[in-house]
Amino acid sequence: MSIRVDRINKRFNDFIAVDNVSLDLPEGQLTALLGPSGSGKTTLLRIIAGLEQADSGHIEFHGQDQTHEHVSDRGVGFVFQHYALFKHMTVFENVAYGLTVKPRRERPSKEAIRKKVMNLLELVQLDWTAHRYPAQLSGGQRQRIALARALAVEPKVLLLDEPFGALDAKVRAELRRWLRRLHDEIHVTSVFVTHDQEEALEVSDRVVVMNNGRVEQEGTPEEVYDHPANPFVYRFLGNVNLFHARVHEGTATIGDLSVPVPEHHDSQEQDALAYIRPHEIEVLASNESGDAIHAIVKSILVIGPSVRLELQTEHSKELIQAEMSKHQFRGLGLLQGDEAWLRPMQSKVFLQEDEAPAVSGS
Ligand SMILES: Nc1ncnc2c1ncn2[C@@H]1O[C@H](COP(=O)(O)OP(=O)(O)OP(=O)(O)O)[C@@H](O)[C@H]1O
């Protein structure tokens, strides 16, 4: 079931929570709505669900207008961060709940319900918990049961609002891998709200990056990570170093280094910032090519198999971070306080006028 979001607007008093958002979410895909706190992700999800009415715009499921359909008629399944299971019911009864409360004519037989619930519990790999109560499960297990419960009524679309937000980092990381595998099996069109970039990039087929109620960029995880459309997306999707640059007729210069920027071929002597991720900086112990960026090693941090260097250059306000493998680092033989030279392996140059305000919130 594909989802179309067509020019949706939503205000809360004077505050614009969703600002003319249009999206096409393809059938069978897992789409992440990613953005900082307050960017309008949950409001948009609730409008798709029918839990919130938009001021204007339309929601379609598979070409059919849902704008005026009640939430109970839209066929959506939900999993929320704190979507508590019924405490007084066993796991089995919780998952069966949506089926047992169906009107008699639509309700499956007891045996059919039993089969379906046990199949779902196998799917979420918790069939052995059927007779337990929620209090006897871990937080991660409870969320998997909440997902099984949402799937029991065969929703047309599955909406997840920070489903793993309350869990600790390790369980969260396990569950997102598990969700990805589960989605590969069931292929229900799903929309997933998160403010965690890693989670969005790892789990989803498509990422929609939101900010101030608007869509900044949408695309596959690779597209948004490798080709951020603007400075906001660049900063939001991971650590990034900013170098002061000067752009003139398709060439950016950072100190002695020149980088081709054909997209800015008609710029004349403009101030710009070059965005370079820590793993995209090559660190050299000497300036053989003669045009690398001069720096001083300020700190060396070994993190498991990789090494993060902090370096000072006159072309950046902040310390520059560079990441490499331990093996590469040993080859350089650099010590704290040494001179080093930097070359970007990949960069993106934005003119100063394109600059967005810094990311605030989470
Ligand atoms: N019922 C409401 N009444 C007034 N303002 C609201 C209401 N619901 C949301 N808002 C405001 O709309 C903005 C967007 O909220 P929303 O929950 O959609 O953001 P979000 O991106 O999901 O953030 P978070 O990650 O913090 O949940 C916020 O500034 C919020 O305070």
The ligand as an SDF file (V2000), in Angstrom:
LIG
                    3D

 31 33  0  0  0  0  0  0  0  0999 V2000
   -1.0710   19.2520   20.3640 N   0  0  0  0  0  0  0  0  0  0  0  0
   -0.1550   20.2090   20.2280 C   0  0  0  0  0  0  0  0  0  0  0  0
   -0.3960   21.4800   20.6270 N   0  0  0  0  0  0  0  0  0  0  0  0
    0.5190   22.4460   20.4430 C   0  0  0  0  0  0  0  0  0  0  0  0
    1.7320   22.2500   19.8880 N   0  0  0  0  0  0  0  0  0  0  0  0
    2.0490   21.0180   19.4840 C   0  0  0  0  0  0  0  0  0  0  0  0
    1.1250   19.9290   19.6330 C   0  0  0  0  0  0  0  0  0  0  0  0
    1.7220   18.8010   19.1280 N   0  0  0  0  0  0  0  0  0  0  0  0
    2.9450   19.1960   18.7070 C   0  0  0  0  0  0  0  0  0  0  0  0
    3.1360   20.4900   18.9010 N   0  0  0  0  0  0  0  0  0  0  0  0
    4.3470   21.2590   18.5370 C   0  0  0  0  0  0  0  0  0  0  0  0
    4.6350   21.0330   17.1720 O   0  0  0  0  0  0  0  0  0  0  0  0
    6.0330   20.8980   16.9740 C   0  0  0  0  0  0  0  0  0  0  0  0
    6.3140   19.5980   16.2470 C   0  0  0  0  0  0  0  0  0  0  0  0
    6.0780   18.5360   17.1610 O   0  0  0  0  0  0  0  0  0  0  0  0
    6.3230   17.0340   16.7780 P   0  0  0  0  0  0  0  0  0  0  0  0
    6.0010   16.1900   17.9610 O   0  0  0  0  0  0  0  0  0  0  0  0
    5.6540   16.7230   15.4920 O   0  0  0  0  0  0  0  0  0  0  0  0
    7.8940   17.0480   16.5270 O   0  0  0  0  0  0  0  0  0  0  0  0
    8.8910   15.8220   16.4370 P   0  0  0  0  0  0  0  0  0  0  0  0
    9.7770   16.1370   15.2840 O   0  0  0  0  0  0  0  0  0  0  0  0
    8.1710   14.5310   16.4110 O   0  0  0  0  0  0  0  0  0  0  0  0
    9.7080   15.9940   17.7720 O   0  0  0  0  0  0  0  0  0  0  0  0
   10.1310   14.9090   18.8880 P   0  0  0  0  0  0  0  0  0  0  0  0
   11.2440   14.1310   18.2660 O   0  0  0  0  0  0  0  0  0  0  0  0
   10.5910   15.7800   20.0160 O   0  0  0  0  0  0  0  0  0  0  0  0
    8.9200   14.1100   19.1900 O   0  0  0  0  0  0  0  0  0  0  0  0
    6.6870   20.9810   18.3330 C   0  0  0  0  0  0  0  0  0  0  0  0
    7.2350   22.2640   18.4870 O   0  0  0  0  0  0  0  0  0  0  0  0
    5.5520   20.7430   19.3030 C   0  0  0  0  0  0  0  0  0  0  0  0
    5.7480   21.4760   20.5040 O   0  0  0  0  0  0  0  0  0  0  0  0
  1  2  1  0
  2  3  1  0
  2  7  2  0
  3  4  2  0
  4  5  1  0
  5  6  2  0
  6  7  1  0
  6 10  1  0
  7  8  1  0
  8  9  2  0
  9 10  1  0
 10 11  1  0
 11 12  1  0
 11 30  1  0
 12 13  1  0
 13 14  1  0
 13 28  1  0
 14 15  1  0
 15 16  1  0
 16 17  2  0
 16 18  1  0
 16 19  1  0
 19 20  1  0
 20 21  2  0
 20 22  1  0
 20 23  1  0
 23 24  1  0
 24 25  2  0
 24 26  1  0
 24 27  1  0
 28 29  1  0
 28 30  1  0
 30 31  1  0
M  END
$$$$
